[in-house]
Amino acid sequence: MAERIAERLAAIDADGLRRTLRPPSGIDLCSNDYLGLAAHPLLKRRMADAVIAEGVGSTGSRLLRGERTGFARVEEQFARFKGTERSLYFSSGYLANLAVLTAFPEAGDVIFSDQRNHASLIDGIRLSRARRVVFPHNDPWALAQLLKEDAGAGQRFVVVESLFSMDGDQAPLAEYAALCRTAGAALIVDEAHAIGVYGTRGEGLAGEVFVTINTAGKAMGVSGAFVAGPADAIEYLIQRARPFIFSTAPPPAIAAALEASLEVIASEPERRKRLLARACYLRKRLGLAGDSPIIPVIIGDSERTVAVACELQAAGFDLRAIRPPTVPPGTARLRVAVNQGLSEEVLDRFVTALEAATKP
Ligand SMILES: Cc1ncc(COP(=O)(O)O)c(C=O)c1O
């Protein structure tokens, strides 16, 4: 076994794909802390107070001794924020996606999945007993054809991200909703990068959907994820979702931090406005349209991408190389993530450094 692992590692090196663990250093241009809430004083204080009051560990699954009133309260608040009947909190977005995709789709069902969906959606679909049909990225016309051709006997699901994590583009959700209405399909939307960022109150992009998955470790600044939807669907997850049932509940103090996060999102809308303004500014400087805070700078070759990232790190900017299989082969990139705390002056300096690092 040791020999095989050594061989596999050598192959990763030969492809220029060895990853290293590196703590934050330099100006943040790569985290998902879009609104700067991860270190917000209110979230820190509420979480610290809750640790003192309630201890650290939850001591069991929520169906056993791990349940706390704080979880139920923040789930109610999140559902109100999202405009759904109910929500359920999971300890990560990855687990929430596995939960949704293994609980609702059954054998005989079909899942239509966008080609660029996140690994956690892909893994959830693989674990489900339904059949998977992959459709071209952001292509409602192709999806319409596939829905027509593949009528199937069972329930059909369409699974997409609302703001794609590596490309920063939005899914045509209104068109998907109309297609799903006509076809009787259920639309599942991962709002990982849209929650807290888009919508009039930061509630995300999804409109007419079956359920959404809303990670709390990105713009919300904490961790975990809320699945939001109709009351019966959420009740069914409590009864059937294995990542919820067979896992220790998150530390109780997380619920206090999440409540504070929702409060700050409501009371400091200027963070969201500043974020989108800064994203627009950097995009314009790079010759791009739109306001998405996720900006892919595609370089292509993996080793070259690492070299560019290193040069930018040396210049004081924290950026990481994103390589296959996270992105398709030949599209290695820098994933620039704008946050609300970046000034225009810093973004100007970054553009100069990027131009220097990428010149042929
Ligand atoms: C689109 C998308 N879905 C789900 C996840 C997983 O969320 P988490 O990091 O909370 O496990 C991520 C983040 O990595 C993501 O980008």
PDBQT file of the ligand as one rigid body, heavy atoms in Angstrom, charges set to zero:
ROOT
HETATM    1  C1  LIG A 401     -20.862  25.865  -4.361  1.00  0.00    +0.000 C 
HETATM    2  C2  LIG A 401     -20.437  25.272  -3.059  1.00  0.00    +0.000 A 
HETATM    3  N1  LIG A 401     -21.240  24.396  -2.443  1.00  0.00    +0.000 NA
HETATM    4  C3  LIG A 401     -20.912  23.840  -1.273  1.00  0.00    +0.000 A 
HETATM    5  C4  LIG A 401     -19.725  24.130  -0.646  1.00  0.00    +0.000 A 
HETATM    6  C5  LIG A 401     -19.372  23.449   0.629  1.00  0.00    +0.000 C 
HETATM    7  O1  LIG A 401     -19.622  24.243   1.734  1.00  0.00    +0.000 OA
HETATM    8  P1  LIG A 401     -18.767  24.045   3.055  1.00  0.00    +0.000 P 
HETATM    9  O2  LIG A 401     -17.446  24.691   2.811  1.00  0.00    +0.000 OA
HETATM   10  O3  LIG A 401     -19.582  24.695   4.119  1.00  0.00    +0.000 OA
HETATM   11  O4  LIG A 401     -18.632  22.573   3.280  1.00  0.00    +0.000 OA
HETATM   12  C6  LIG A 401     -18.866  25.068  -1.241  1.00  0.00    +0.000 A 
HETATM   13  C7  LIG A 401     -17.620  25.510  -0.577  1.00  0.00    +0.000 C 
HETATM   14  O5  LIG A 401     -16.605  24.934  -0.561  1.00  0.00    +0.000 OA
HETATM   15  C8  LIG A 401     -19.210  25.633  -2.480  1.00  0.00    +0.000 A 
HETATM   16  O6  LIG A 401     -18.400  26.495  -3.104  1.00  0.00    +0.000 OA
ENDROOT
TORSDOF 0
